């Protein structure tokens, strides 16, 4: 008999789609991946070199549960230098990627029945990780432009509210929450004595002159109500290295370390040495990656908006676009009738050989999530193939 907690949790749709695409590729189908949320760039050489040197030096044993001191110090330096907030190394713990950090943080602060407010559209794992912690996800819609609706969040707060979980820059919308709305959220958190769980893993990918803001930087009081989570995966093209971190009040870090000591013991030693090199070494590869993402975003958004029936708000960060495809509802081609975003995603996979994620996975029905973490050559090819596939649907409207 499978435990009830597992039966309540849905599998990650993004991972399921990736597995399906991998299977199609193994069968020889040349699928263009717009579904995957990871940079297509290689990990910078100086980061890889740091791991090689650590291996050669025999740094291959268990480390401290919360991570090696040098890495936690490097993270504190980064947070002070770039996010304008000071943390002590004992207020930082290392995890196996930001996802594990979020999961452990929720387990540390949520008791059964505690509510966690989640503005949506949101990343597919947030609701399920709250359920895993035996909490209750409370979903609150964002505004039409995908910005935070503070009034709606305030209205959702109850005596059972434990936290509000945000992601800026946002997956899947690409929204970057402005300072004013974050200050309002911070004031609410202090007033109601609840936490802000701030997922900032895409913080380095911001466009249009926007600036990423960490809520914990507002004041010492807000910092005491903030659990800041980030990692190396997106920023430094280190998804497979599985290295993330949490900065939070010491009592939360201590609780997370207790959990981690029983679940994973410690984080991969070589990845920690690589992360130090990432944080303290040259940042030029990061800047080059961000510039290329912005160039790709501009092209993909322009192409999508040129397609009749598609409407795409401009993203301000991360590497995603979330176009509205409801203009194609009711249209058909052959035996296919498009009635929802899942059917459109399946149609594009079969007819255009491009993989995207249905917006419903992110609580954004009627949309598709496109990742532009693919080469410009592949993006151009994929947009051409999508345009041709949509034209087939257009030709059969009303038939």
VODO-573775 format. One record per residue (C-alpha): x, y negated, z; chain; residue number from 1. Coordinates in steps of 0.5 Angstrom, whole numbers, plus 500, padded with zeros to 3 digits. Example, Ala and Ser with C-alpha at 12.3 -4.5 7.8 and 13.67 -1.06 7.14 Angstrom:
REM VODO-573775
((525,509,516),'A',1)
((527,502,514),'A',2)
***
This chain:
REM VODO-573775
((500,500,500),'A',1)
((503,493,498),'A',2)
((503,488,503),'A',3)
((497,483,503),'A',4)
((502,477,503),'A',5)
((505,480,496),'A',6)
((498,481,493),'A',7)
((496,474,494),'A',8)
((502,471,490),'A',9)
((502,470,482),'A',10)
((508,472,479),'A',11)
((512,466,475),'A',12)
((509,465,469),'A',13)
((515,462,466),'A',14)
((519,468,468),'A',15)
((514,472,465),'A',16)
((514,468,458),'A',17)
((522,469,458),'A',18)
((521,476,459),'A',19)
((517,477,453),'A',20)
((521,472,449),'A',21)
((527,476,450),'A',22)
((523,483,448),'A',23)
((521,479,442),'A',24)
((529,477,440),'A',25)
((531,484,442),'A',26)
((526,487,436),'A',27)
((529,482,432),'A',28)
((524,476,432),'A',29)
((528,469,431),'A',30)
((524,466,437),'A',31)
((526,458,438),'A',32)
((526,457,446),'A',33)
((522,451,448),'A',34)
((520,455,454),'A',35)
((526,455,459),'A',36)
((528,450,464),'A',37)
((535,451,464),'A',38)
((541,446,460),'A',39)
((543,450,454),'A',40)
((550,447,455),'A',41)
((556,451,458),'A',42)
((558,450,465),'A',43)
((564,445,465),'A',44)
((571,448,465),'A',45)
((574,445,471),'A',46)
((568,448,475),'A',47)
((569,455,472),'A',48)
((577,454,473),'A',49)
((575,452,481),'A',50)
((572,459,481),'A',51)
((577,463,478),'A',52)
((582,460,482),'A',53)
((578,462,488),'A',54)
((578,469,486),'A',55)
((585,469,485),'A',56)
((586,467,492),'A',57)
((582,472,494),'A',58)
((576,468,497),'A',59)
((571,473,496),'A',60)
((569,475,503),'A',61)
((563,473,507),'A',62)
((562,465,509),'A',63)
((558,462,514),'A',64)
((551,462,513),'A',65)
((550,455,512),'A',66)
((556,455,507),'A',67)
((563,453,508),'A',68)
((565,446,511),'A',69)
((568,443,505),'A',70)
((562,444,501),'A',71)
((557,441,506),'A',72)
((562,435,507),'A',73)
((562,434,499),'A',74)
((554,434,499),'A',75)
((554,429,505),'A',76)
((559,425,501),'A',77)
((555,425,494),'A',78)
((548,423,498),'A',79)
((552,417,501),'A',80)
((555,415,495),'A',81)
((549,416,490),'A',82)
((543,417,494),'A',83)
((545,412,499),'A',84)
((543,416,505),'A',85)
((548,419,511),'A',86)
((548,426,513),'A',87)
((552,430,518),'A',88)
((555,436,515),'A',89)
((551,440,520),'A',90)
((544,437,517),'A',91)
((546,441,511),'A',92)
((545,448,509),'A',93)
((547,452,502),'A',94)
((542,456,499),'A',95)
((542,461,493),'A',96)
((539,456,488),'A',97)
((534,450,490),'A',98)
((528,455,490),'A',99)
((531,459,495),'A',100)
((532,453,499),'A',101)
((524,451,498),'A',102)
((522,458,500),'A',103)
((526,458,507),'A',104)
((524,450,508),'A',105)
((517,452,508),'A',106)
((518,458,512),'A',107)
((522,454,517),'A',108)
((516,449,518),'A',109)
((510,452,516),'A',110)
((506,456,521),'A',111)
((500,460,519),'A',112)
((494,456,516),'A',113)
((498,450,516),'A',114)
((497,445,509),'A',115)
((502,443,504),'A',116)
((499,438,500),'A',117)
((502,438,492),'A',118)
((501,433,487),'A',119)
((499,436,480),'A',120)
((501,438,475),'A',121)
((507,441,479),'A',122)
((512,447,478),'A',123)
((509,454,478),'A',124)
((512,456,484),'A',125)
((510,451,489),'A',126)
((503,454,491),'A',127)
((506,461,491),'A',128)
((512,459,496),'A',129)
((507,456,500),'A',130)
((502,462,500),'A',131)
((509,466,502),'A',132)
((510,462,508),'A',133)
((502,463,510),'A',134)
((501,456,509),'A',135)
((495,453,505),'A',136)
((497,449,498),'A',137)
((492,443,498),'A',138)
((492,441,491),'A',139)
((492,433,489),'A',140)
((491,431,482),'A',141)
((496,425,480),'A',142)
((494,419,476),'A',143)
((493,420,468),'A',144)
((500,417,467),'A',145)
((502,423,472),'A',146)
((505,418,477),'A',147)
((503,419,484),'A',148)
((496,418,487),'A',149)
((497,415,494),'A',150)
((490,414,496),'A',151)
((488,421,494),'A',152)
((494,424,498),'A',153)
((492,420,504),'A',154)
((485,423,503),'A',155)
((487,430,503),'A',156)
((491,429,510),'A',157)
((488,433,515),'A',158)
((490,435,522),'A',159)
((493,441,519),'A',160)
((497,438,514),'A',161)
((504,440,515),'A',162)
((508,437,509),'A',163)
((507,433,502),'A',164)
((511,437,497),'A',165)
((514,432,491),'A',166)
((518,433,485),'A',167)
((522,427,482),'A',168)
((524,427,476),'A',169)
((518,432,475),'A',170)
((517,439,472),'A',171)
((513,439,468),'A',172)
((511,432,466),'A',173)
((518,428,466),'A',174)
((515,423,471),'A',175)
((520,419,475),'A',176)
((516,417,481),'A',177)
((517,409,483),'A',178)
((520,406,489),'A',179)
((513,403,491),'A',180)
((509,409,491),'A',181)
((515,413,495),'A',182)
((515,408,500),'A',183)
((508,408,501),'A',184)
((508,416,501),'A',185)
((514,415,506),'A',186)
((510,410,511),'A',187)
((504,416,510),'A',188)
((509,421,513),'A',189)
((511,417,519),'A',190)
((504,415,520),'A',191)
((501,422,520),'A',192)
((508,425,523),'A',193)
((508,430,517),'A',194)
((514,432,512),'A',195)
((516,430,505),'A',196)
((519,436,502),'A',197)
((523,432,496),'A',198)
((525,437,490),'A',199)
((530,432,487),'A',200)
((534,438,483),'A',201)
((533,434,476),'A',202)
((535,427,479),'A',203)
((541,426,474),'A',204)
((536,426,468),'A',205)
((533,420,468),'A',206)
((531,415,462),'A',207)
((528,409,460),'A',208)
((532,405,465),'A',209)
((529,408,471),'A',210)
((532,410,477),'A',211)
((532,416,481),'A',212)
((530,414,489),'A',213)
((531,419,495),'A',214)
((525,418,500),'A',215)
((530,419,506),'A',216)
((534,413,504),'A',217)
((529,408,506),'A',218)
((530,409,514),'A',219)
((532,413,519),'A',220)
((525,414,521),'A',221)
((523,417,514),'A',222)
((530,421,514),'A',223)
((527,425,520),'A',224)
((521,426,516),'A',225)
((524,428,510),'A',226)
((527,435,507),'A',227)
((531,433,501),'A',228)
((532,439,496),'A',229)
((537,439,490),'A',230)
((542,444,487),'A',231)
((547,445,482),'A',232)
((543,449,477),'A',233)
((540,443,472),'A',234)
((545,438,474),'A',235)
((552,442,472),'A',236)
((549,447,468),'A',237)
((550,452,473),'A',238)
((543,456,473),'A',239)
((547,463,474),'A',240)
((551,461,479),'A',241)
((545,460,484),'A',242)
((547,454,489),'A',243)
((543,449,492),'A',244)
((542,445,498),'A',245)
((538,442,503),'A',246)
((539,436,507),'A',247)
((534,435,513),'A',248)
((534,434,521),'A',249)
((538,439,525),'A',250)
((532,443,528),'A',251)
((530,444,521),'A',252)
((537,446,518),'A',253)
((538,451,525),'A',254)
((531,454,523),'A',255)
((533,455,516),'A',256)
((540,458,518),'A',257)
((536,463,523),'A',258)
((532,465,517),'A',259)
((538,465,512),'A',260)
((542,470,517),'A',261)
((537,475,516),'A',262)
((535,475,509),'A',263)
((542,473,505),'A',264)
((547,473,510),'A',265)
((551,468,506),'A',266)
((551,465,499),'A',267)
((556,467,494),'A',268)
((563,465,496),'A',269)
((566,463,489),'A',270)
((559,459,487),'A',271)
((561,455,493),'A',272)
((568,453,491),'A',273)
((565,452,484),'A',274)
((560,447,487),'A',275)
((565,443,490),'A',276)
((569,442,484),'A',277)
((562,440,481),'A',278)
((561,434,486),'A',279)
((568,432,487),'A',280)
((571,432,480),'A',281)
((569,429,473),'A',282)
((562,427,472),'A',283)
((563,426,465),'A',284)
((560,432,462),'A',285)
((554,430,466),'A',286)
((553,424,463),'A',287)
((554,427,456),'A',288)
((549,432,457),'A',289)
((544,426,460),'A',290)
((545,422,454),'A',291)
((544,428,449),'A',292)
((538,430,453),'A',293)
((535,423,452),'A',294)
((536,423,444),'A',295)
((533,430,444),'A',296)
((527,427,448),'A',297)
((526,421,443),'A',298)
((526,426,437),'A',299)
((521,431,440),'A',300)
((516,426,442),'A',301)
((516,422,436),'A',302)
((515,429,432),'A',303)
((510,431,437),'A',304)
((506,425,436),'A',305)
((506,425,429),'A',306)
((502,431,429),'A',307)
((495,430,428),'A',308)
((491,432,434),'A',309)
((497,432,439),'A',310)
((498,426,444),'A',311)
((504,426,448),'A',312)
((506,421,454),'A',313)
((513,419,454),'A',314)
((517,423,459),'A',315)
((522,419,464),'A',316)
((526,424,467),'A',317)
((528,432,467),'A',318)
((528,435,460),'A',319)
((520,437,459),'A',320)
((515,434,455),'A',321)
((507,435,456),'A',322)
((503,434,450),'A',323)
((496,434,450),'A',324)
((493,439,445),'A',325)
((486,439,446),'A',326)
((485,436,439),'A',327)
((486,443,436),'A',328)
((480,446,441),'A',329)
((475,450,436),'A',330)
((480,450,430),'A',331)
((481,457,427),'A',332)
((486,461,423),'A',333)
((484,468,421),'A',334)
((482,472,427),'A',335)
((485,466,432),'A',336)
((480,461,435),'A',337)
((484,456,439),'A',338)
((480,455,446),'A',339)
((485,454,451),'A',340)
((492,452,452),'A',341)
((494,460,453),'A',342)
((491,461,446),'A',343)
((495,456,443),'A',344)
((502,458,446),'A',345)
((500,465,443),'A',346)
((499,462,437),'A',347)
((505,458,436),'A',348)
((509,464,438),'A',349)
((506,469,433),'A',350)
((505,464,427),'A',351)
((511,458,429),'A',352)
((516,463,432),'A',353)
((517,458,438),'A',354)
((516,459,445),'A',355)
((512,454,450),'A',356)
((509,455,457),'A',357)
((501,454,457),'A',358)
((500,447,461),'A',359)
((495,452,466),'A',360)
((501,455,469),'A',361)
((503,448,472),'A',362)
((495,446,473),'A',363)
((495,442,467),'A',364)
((490,445,462),'A',365)
((490,443,455),'A',366)
((497,442,455),'A',367)
((503,445,453),'A',368)
((510,444,456),'A',369)
((516,444,452),'A',370)
((523,444,454),'A',371)
((528,440,450),'A',372)
((534,444,453),'A',373)
((536,446,446),'A',374)
((540,444,440),'A',375)
((538,438,436),'A',376)
((538,443,430),'A',377)
((533,448,433),'A',378)
((529,443,436),'A',379)
((528,440,428),'A',380)
((527,447,426),'A',381)
((522,448,431),'A',382)
((518,442,430),'A',383)
((518,444,423),'A',384)
((515,451,424),'A',385)
((510,448,429),'A',386)
((507,443,424),'A',387)
((506,448,419),'A',388)
((503,452,424),'A',389)
((498,447,426),'A',390)
((497,445,419),'A',391)
((494,452,418),'A',392)
((489,451,423),'A',393)
((487,444,421),'A',394)
((485,447,414),'A',395)
((480,451,417),'A',396)
((476,446,421),'A',397)
((469,448,421),'A',398)
((470,454,418),'A',399)
***
